[in-house]
Amino acid sequence: MKTLIINIKELLQVRDSCVLKVSGDEMAILPTIKNAYLVIQKGLISDFGSMKDLPENLNPEKCIDADGKMVLPAWCDSHTHIVYAGNREQEFVDRINGLSYEEIANRGGGILNSAKKLNETSEEELYNQSKVRLEEVMRLGTGAVEIKSGYGLTVDGEMKMLRVINRLTKDYPITIKSTFLGVHAIPTEFKENRKGYINLIIEEMLPEIAKNKLANFIDVFCERGYFTVAETEQIMEAGIRFGLKSKIHVNQFNSIGGIQAAIKHNALSVDHLEIMKPEDIESLKNTETMPVALPSCSYFLGIPYSPAREMIAAGLPLALASDFNPGSTPSGNMNFVVATACIKMRMTPEEAINAATLNGAYAMGISETHGSITIGKKANLIITKPISSYYQLPYAFGSNLIDTVFIESEFIV
């Protein structure tokens, strides 16, 4: 089927195929075409340009008039925990009453709370809860998403999560990347036997994951009170042996050397980065590792925001993701993520859109197929409502400005 979109007020994020990420000053540049058209065939972008150059005799089966509307690539959310059971509403109230995230975790809340609920939930019920969240983020404009395990913390629980992620991949048109995050917290039964839990991951979980092709990446929560740098390196090395590239949680509360360890092992991304020392920023220069900021996590927990201005000024790329999870970010709304990055991290709209599309795709290893308006890429698109400029997307942060979402040629809204 051929679909033609005409009279686009402004077509955003127009790129050549060779541009897979943008860094430093390049992040402030968002190539666009005003008064544009775009052609979709077989789920791919097949042509686009200025309306004055619209070819004759296109004969589309469907024609959409986008007069007054913007078109941009669908969001690429490279860090989520969408597959989980229940919620942690009580912990939200506990924080309002003065407890910190770490204090809640130390008394049995946090990740261990989610793990208990997940292991008590059937696989079918876990799928049914998770698909509602996935459908929601698709309606909000997300066209590619990474989903982590990490709330099982047992062989059965982690495999159950990964099977649910893979079932979602098969049942929905959205591109999903699966990440094994068994190294999310030490289960209670292994509290006095950290080595035993790590051995369980390496000797039982990873072989099962590799055998059944259940994950694309491996992740570790490298943080004080969770996993040390040495343990993180051990897990990354094991992941490499089983064909899993790393995407690592680092520098959420402390800078302990996790960034340097991730770079050493060629991690695809380092995520969170709320606490960044000058040496952390320096270490990321001239690497292939994508820094990923999670501003809605900072918003929800009331912790510092990633220092975007310092990182961009140092010439680094930066991606934005939602961190959708039950404890620290119960939202996968990438529109809010983009707005929060502008409001709280002082990113320009151009930088934030680049970070949530092209650089987000890079942080999932899919920037050859997603994240920009490029011939041959997936036709994953957001068509806005009539708006004055794309600045309105972060400016009107509480408004739903999406009219239509295309994911691989399917209408989502």
C-alpha positions in Angstrom: 0.0 0.0 0.0 1.2 3.5 -0.9 0.3 6.4 1.5 1.0 10.0 0.6 1.1 12.7 3.2 0.8 16.2 1.7 0.9 19.9 2.9 3.0 19.1 5.9 3.7 22.4 7.6 7.2 21.2 8.6 8.8 17.8 8.2 11.3 17.3 11.0 14.5 15.3 11.4 15.4 14.9 7.7 18.7 13.1 7.4 20.9 11.2 5.0 21.3 7.5 5.7 24.9 7.9 6.9 23.9 10.0 10.0 23.4 7.5 12.8 23.8 9.9 15.8 24.6 13.6 16.5 27.0 15.0 19.1 28.0 18.3 20.7 27.1 21.3 18.6 25.4 19.1 16.0 22.7 18.4 18.5 21.4 21.9 18.1 20.7 21.4 14.4 17.4 19.8 13.4 17.1 19.6 9.6 13.6 20.3 8.3 11.5 20.9 5.2 8.6 23.3 5.3 5.5 22.7 3.2 6.5 19.1 2.5 5.2 15.8 1.3 6.1 12.2 2.4 5.5 8.9 0.7 5.2 5.6 2.6 5.4 2.2 0.8 5.5 -1.2 2.4 6.0 0.3 5.8 9.1 2.3 4.7 9.7 5.9 3.8 10.1 5.9 0.1 10.2 9.6 -0.8 9.8 13.1 0.7 10.5 16.7 -0.3 9.0 20.1 -0.9 5.4 20.3 -2.1 6.6 22.2 -5.2 8.6 19.1 -6.1 5.7 16.6 -5.6 5.9 14.0 -8.4 3.0 13.5 -10.6 1.1 10.2 -11.0 2.0 8.9 -7.6 -1.4 7.2 -7.4 -1.5 6.5 -3.6 -4.1 4.3 -2.1 -4.4 6.7 0.8 -3.7 10.5 0.9 -3.5 12.4 4.2 -3.7 16.2 4.2 -1.5 17.4 7.0 -2.2 21.1 6.5 -1.0 23.0 9.6 0.6 19.9 11.1 4.2 18.8 11.8 5.5 15.3 10.9 8.5 13.8 12.8 9.9 10.4 13.5 8.2 8.5 16.3 10.1 8.5 19.6 12.8 5.9 20.3 12.7 5.1 24.0 15.9 3.2 24.8 15.4 2.5 28.5 12.2 1.1 30.0 11.0 -1.5 32.5 7.5 -1.8 31.0 7.1 -5.5 32.0 6.2 -5.5 35.7 3.5 -6.6 38.1 1.3 -4.4 40.2 2.5 -1.0 41.3 4.4 0.8 44.1 1.9 3.5 44.9 2.5 3.1 48.7 6.2 3.9 48.2 5.2 7.1 46.3 3.3 8.2 49.5 6.3 7.1 51.7 8.5 9.5 49.7 6.0 12.3 50.2 6.2 11.6 53.9 10.0 11.9 53.9 11.6 8.6 53.1 14.3 8.5 50.4 14.5 6.0 47.5 17.4 4.3 49.3 15.6 4.2 52.7 12.6 2.5 51.1 14.8 0.0 49.4 16.7 -0.8 52.7 13.4 -1.8 54.4 12.3 -4.2 51.7 10.7 -1.9 49.2 12.0 -0.8 45.8 13.2 -3.5 43.4 12.7 -6.3 45.9 9.0 -5.3 46.3 8.5 -5.5 42.6 10.3 -8.8 42.4 8.0 -10.3 45.1 4.9 -9.2 43.2 6.2 -10.4 39.8 7.1 -13.9 41.1 3.5 -14.1 42.5 2.0 -13.2 39.2 1.2 -15.6 36.4 2.9 -15.2 33.0 -0.4 -14.6 31.3 -1.4 -11.9 33.8 2.0 -10.3 33.5 1.5 -10.1 29.7 -1.9 -8.6 30.1 -0.7 -5.9 32.5 2.3 -5.1 30.3 0.5 -4.9 27.0 -1.7 -2.1 28.4 1.4 0.0 29.1 2.9 -0.8 25.7 -0.3 0.2 23.9 -0.3 3.5 25.9 3.2 4.5 24.9 2.5 3.7 21.3 -0.5 6.0 21.4 1.8 8.6 22.9 4.1 8.4 19.9 6.8 5.8 20.8 7.7 3.8 17.7 10.6 1.8 19.2 11.2 0.7 22.8 13.8 -1.2 24.8 12.3 -3.3 27.7 14.4 -4.7 30.5 13.8 -7.7 32.8 15.1 -7.4 36.4 12.0 -7.8 38.5 12.3 -11.6 38.7 15.7 -12.1 40.3 15.1 -15.8 40.1 15.7 -18.1 37.1 12.0 -18.6 36.6 11.1 -15.0 37.2 13.6 -13.6 34.8 12.8 -16.1 32.0 9.1 -15.3 32.5 9.8 -11.6 32.0 11.9 -12.2 28.9 9.3 -14.5 27.4 6.6 -11.8 27.9 8.9 -9.2 26.2 9.3 -11.5 23.3 5.6 -12.2 23.1 4.9 -8.4 23.0 7.5 -8.2 20.1 5.5 -10.7 18.1 2.1 -9.3 18.9 2.7 -5.6 18.2 4.1 -3.7 15.2 6.4 -1.6 17.4 10.1 -2.5 17.4 11.1 -3.9 20.8 14.6 -4.6 22.0 15.0 -7.0 25.0 17.5 -6.5 27.8 18.4 -8.9 30.5 18.8 -7.1 33.8 19.0 -10.0 36.3 21.7 -7.9 38.0 19.2 -5.3 39.2 19.4 -6.1 43.0 20.6 -8.9 45.3 17.6 -11.1 46.2 16.9 -11.5 49.9 17.9 -15.2 49.9 21.3 -14.3 48.5 21.9 -11.3 50.8 24.9 -13.1 52.5 26.0 -14.8 49.3 26.5 -12.3 46.6 28.9 -14.5 44.7 26.3 -17.3 44.7 23.7 -15.0 43.0 26.2 -13.8 40.4 27.2 -17.4 39.7 23.5 -18.3 39.2 23.3 -15.5 36.6 26.4 -16.6 34.7 25.9 -20.4 35.0 22.1 -20.8 34.7 20.4 -17.6 33.5 22.7 -16.6 30.7 22.9 -20.1 29.0 19.1 -20.3 29.1 18.8 -16.8 27.6 21.3 -17.6 24.8 19.8 -21.0 24.1 16.3 -19.5 23.6 17.4 -16.1 22.1 15.5 -14.2 24.8 17.6 -11.0 24.9 19.5 -8.5 22.8 21.4 -6.8 25.6 22.6 -7.2 29.1 22.4 -4.6 31.9 23.7 -4.1 35.4 22.7 -1.7 38.1 26.2 -0.4 39.0 25.6 1.6 42.1 26.5 1.7 45.8 24.3 -0.8 47.6 23.6 -2.7 44.4 26.5 -4.0 42.3 30.2 -3.0 42.4 32.3 -2.0 39.5 34.2 -5.3 39.7 30.9 -7.3 39.7 29.6 -5.2 36.8 32.7 -6.0 34.7 32.3 -9.7 35.5 28.7 -9.6 34.3 29.6 -7.6 31.2 32.3 -10.1 30.3 29.9 -13.0 30.8 27.4 -11.2 28.6 29.9 -10.8 25.8 30.7 -14.5 25.9 26.9 -15.2 25.3 26.7 -12.6 22.6 25.0 -9.8 24.6 26.2 -6.2 24.3 26.0 -4.1 27.4 23.7 -1.2 28.4 24.6 -0.2 31.9 22.8 1.7 34.8 25.4 4.1 36.1 25.8 7.3 38.2 22.2 7.5 39.4 23.2 8.4 43.0 27.0 8.1 43.0 30.0 8.2 40.6 32.0 5.1 41.4 33.7 4.3 38.1 30.9 2.5 36.3 31.1 4.7 33.2 34.8 3.9 32.7 34.1 0.2 33.1 31.3 0.3 30.6 33.4 2.1 28.1 36.2 -0.4 28.6 33.8 -3.2 27.6 32.3 -1.3 24.6 28.9 -0.8 26.1 26.3 0.5 23.7 25.0 3.0 26.3 25.4 4.3 29.8 22.1 5.3 31.4 20.9 7.6 34.2 24.0 9.9 34.6 22.4 12.2 37.3 25.8 12.5 39.1 28.6 13.3 36.7 32.2 14.2 37.7 34.4 16.0 35.1 36.4 12.8 34.7 33.2 10.9 33.8 32.4 13.4 31.0 36.0 13.3 29.8 36.0 9.4 29.7 33.0 9.5 27.3 34.7 11.6 24.7 35.5 9.9 21.4 33.8 6.7 22.3 31.0 4.7 20.7 29.0 4.6 24.0 25.9 6.7 24.0 25.1 8.6 27.3 21.4 8.4 28.1 19.5 10.8 30.4 16.2 9.9 32.2 14.7 13.3 33.2 11.3 12.0 34.3 13.1 9.8 36.8 14.8 12.9 38.3 11.4 14.7 38.2 9.6 11.9 40.1 12.3 11.2 42.7 13.4 14.8 43.2 17.1 13.9 42.5 19.5 15.9 40.3 19.1 16.0 36.5 21.8 14.8 34.1 24.1 17.8 33.3 23.1 18.0 29.7 24.7 21.4 29.0 28.1 20.2 30.3 28.0 17.0 28.3 26.9 18.7 25.1 29.5 21.4 25.5 32.1 18.7 25.9 31.1 17.4 22.4 29.2 14.4 23.6 26.0 12.9 22.1 23.1 12.5 24.4 19.9 10.4 24.2 16.7 10.8 26.2 14.6 7.9 27.5 11.6 7.4 29.8 12.8 4.8 32.4 9.2 3.7 32.6 9.0 1.6 35.8 6.8 1.1 38.8 9.1 2.7 41.4 11.0 5.7 40.1 9.2 6.6 36.8 5.6 5.3 36.4 5.2 7.0 33.0 6.4 6.2 29.5 5.3 9.5 28.1 8.2 10.6 25.8 6.5 13.9 25.1 6.9 14.7 28.8 10.5 13.5 28.7 11.3 15.9 25.9 9.6 18.8 27.6 11.3 18.1 30.9 14.7 17.9 29.3 14.0 21.4 27.9 12.6 22.8 31.1 14.9 21.3 33.7 18.0 20.3 31.8 18.1 23.5 29.6 18.2 21.5 26.3 16.9 23.3 23.3 13.9 21.8 21.5 16.2 20.8 18.6 18.6 19.0 21.0 15.8 17.2 22.8 14.1 16.0 19.6 17.5 14.7 18.3 18.1 13.0 21.7 14.6 11.3 21.7 14.7 10.2 18.1 18.0 9.6 16.3 20.2 9.3 19.4 17.6 7.2 21.1 17.6 4.8 18.1 21.4 4.6 18.4 21.2 3.6 22.0 19.1 0.6 20.9 21.4 -0.3 18.0 18.6 0.6 15.4 19.6 4.0 14.0 20.1 2.4 10.6 16.3 1.8 10.5 14.7 4.2 13.0 15.0 7.7 14.3 14.9 10.0 11.3 13.1 10.9 8.1 15.4 9.0 5.7 14.5 7.0 2.6 14.5 3.3 3.4 13.9 3.7 7.1 10.8 2.5 9.0 7.7 4.8 8.5 7.3 5.3 12.2 5.8 8.7 12.4 4.1 11.3 14.6 1.7 13.6 12.9 0.9 16.5 15.3 -2.3 18.5 15.6 -2.1 21.9 14.0 0.6 23.8 15.9 2.5 27.1 15.5 6.0 25.6 15.5 7.7 22.5 16.9 8.7 24.6 19.9 5.2 24.1 21.0 5.8 20.4 21.7 8.0 21.0 24.8 6.4 24.4 25.6 2.8 23.1 26.0 4.1 20.2 28.1 0.7 19.3 29.5 -1.2 19.2 26.2 -1.6 16.2 23.9 -0.5 17.6 20.6 -0.5 14.3 18.7 -3.1 13.7 16.0 -1.9 10.5 14.5 0.8 7.9 15.1 2.1 5.6 12.3 4.1 2.5 13.4 5.2 0.5 10.3 2.2 1.8 8.4 -0.3 1.0 11.0 -2.5 3.7 12.4 -2.2 3.7 16.2 -4.4 6.8 16.9 
